[in-house]
Amino acid sequence: MTDTLNSLPPDPIYDRREQIRAITAKTLRRRSRMSQLFTWTLSTSLVIALIPLALVLFTIVQRGGSDLSAAFVTKLPQVPTIGQQNAIGGIANAIIGTLIVAAMAAAMAVPLSLVLGLYLVEMDTRLSKIFRASVEILSGIPSILLGVFAYIFIVLPEHHFSAFAASVALALLMTPVITKAVETAIRGVPDTVTEAGLALGARRSVVARRVVLPAARPGIITGTLLALARAMGETAPLLLVIGATFSQTWDFNPFHAMSALPLLTYSYSGSAFPSQHRAAWGVALVLVLLVLILNLTSRFISARLNRKAQM
Amino acid sequence: MSDGHDAVVDNPGALKESSIAPVLQLRRVNVSFSGRVAVRDVSFDVAPNKITSLIGPSGSGKTTILRSLNRLHDLTKGAKVDGDLLLDGVDIYKGGIATMLLRSRIGMVFQRPNPFPTLSIYDNVVSGLRFNGVRKKSLLDEAAESALISAALWDSVSSRMKVHASTLSGGEQQRLCIARALAVEPEILLMDEPTSSLDPVSTQRIEELMTELKNRVTMVIVTHNMQQAARVSDDCAFLLMADDRAGELIEFGPTDKIFHDPSDSRTLDYVHGRFG
C-alpha cells in the first residue's frame, strides 16, 4: 500500500497544505513573541497601577489599625477634654448613619433604575431617547452638584438638614450606574427566551417581570451592590445636606441630621485635637472595610447566581 | 479500503505496521465541567480518510468529545480534559502542539451555519488563511477555489464572490462554512450535527459532500440522525449517559457492525429506535 501511495502523482492539496502549514507556523512564532512582549508589558503596567492602591490600603491599615476596637465601633463620639486628650469615644452612629443613608438611597435608586433600564431596552421611542440622554448626562454630573440639588429642593424648603436629603443625592448618583447595569443584564438575556414567553400569549409586561428580569438578576444584583459600595464612600453629595459632620447622638430619624463615615473622616482630619486627627485613619479604615465587605458580597452572590443559572 | 480496516479490527497488533495508522487516538479521555464529569473513559481511534460518527441520545457527551478534539473547551471556565488525545501520535493537550496550529489542522463545522456576517463570500472562505498569516493572493485564490469546488458551491457563487455571505440560503451557508474550514487544508474536519438546522434537500447535498470529501480530509461527525450515521460513516461510536449523567462509550466499531450486529444489547436497542 505504501508503494502505491509513493507512485501517485503529486497531490496539489497536499502541497498547498504544506505551504499553509509553513506560513501558519511562521505566523505562530511571530505571534507568540508578540504575545510574550504584550504579557510582559501588561503585567508591568498592572503592577504600576496597583502600587497606589496598595500604598493607600497599607497606609490606612497601618495608621488606622490601632484605632480598631470594640469601643470604637460601638460607642458614640466624644469631644476630648484637656484632661483626657485621647477620649474620643467611638463612631457607632456614623457607621449606622452611613448604612441607613445608603439603604434609603438604594431603596429609591433600585426600583427607579429597574423601570428605567427595562424601558430603555424594551422601548424605542422619543421618550426612551430622552431618558437615555438624561441618564448619561446624570452620570456625568459632578457629585457635589447632586448635593446642591438636594440642598435647594429638600433642605431649604424643610429648613433643616436631613439624612433623607443625603440619600436623595446618593440615589441620583447611583441611578445611572444601576440603570446601565440593568440595561446590560437585560440585553444579555437571549431574545429567544423573550420570544418563547410572548409565543405563549403572555403580555410584554408579564414576560419582562416573570422571565426577563429573573434571568437578568445576577447582573442586576452585582451592579446594584457595586453602585452601593461606590455611593457609601461619597463625601461631596452629603457635605451640604446631611448636616452633622460631627454628631454625638443616637438620633436615626431619617428626617433629621445624621452622621456618616466619609464626612467624619473629613471633619476628623481637619480637627484641632491630635487624637481625633489620628482617628481619621481609623474611620477611613472602617469605611474601607464596609465597602470591601459589600464588594466581596456582590462577587460572592454573582458567582453563586451564575453557578445556579448554569445548573 | 474496507479490507485494510477490517484487518486492523481483526488484528489490533497490525495497527503499528499498517499505513492506515489512526490519525486521532483517544485513550481514556475524561472531560469534566467544574468537577462534574461529562465524559468518562472514552477510548477509540479515528482512521484516516474515513468518516467516524458519534451517536447517542442527548447528554451522552457526543459534542463534548468532539469539542475536546480541537480544544474548544479551553474557552469554557472550569472545563478539564484528562487522558491521552493523540494527533499523529502527538498529545494535543500536553504541550505537544500549539493550540492555534492544532486548530488549523483540525477544522470544525458547527450545528448552525455561522458564516462571518459582515464578510463577503470570498473573504469568508479565505478568513482562516488570513487569520493564520497567509497574504499571498495566488495562494488565497487557489485555496478558495479548491475549497468551494470541494464544498460543491463553486458553480453557484464563483460569479458573486464579493457578495455578503448572509445572502446565501441556509444550506449554501453551511456549505460555505465547510469551504471555509477546508480552505485551511485541515487534515481532520469535525462536524457537530452539520445538517440539523437544514432542510432535507440541503441535508442530502451535505451528506453527498461528506462522502466526496473523504479523499481530502478525515471527518468526525456528531449526529442525532441515525440514518445519517448509517449512510455516511465508516466507523461509529455509540455513547450513553451513565447513572451519574456522565457520557460513556458503549461500543465502537465499523458502522455496519454497529447497526446490524452490535455486541451490546443497548446499541441494538438504540439503533432500532427503542429508546433515546
Interface residues (C-beta under 8 A of the other chain):
Chain A: M1 T2 L5 P12 I13 R16 R17 Q19 I20 R21 I23 T24 A25 K26 T27 L28 R30 R31 S32 R307
Chain B: G4 S19 I20 S34 A98 M100 L101 S104 R105 L129 N132 G133 V134 L139 E142 A143 S146 V184 E185 E187 R216
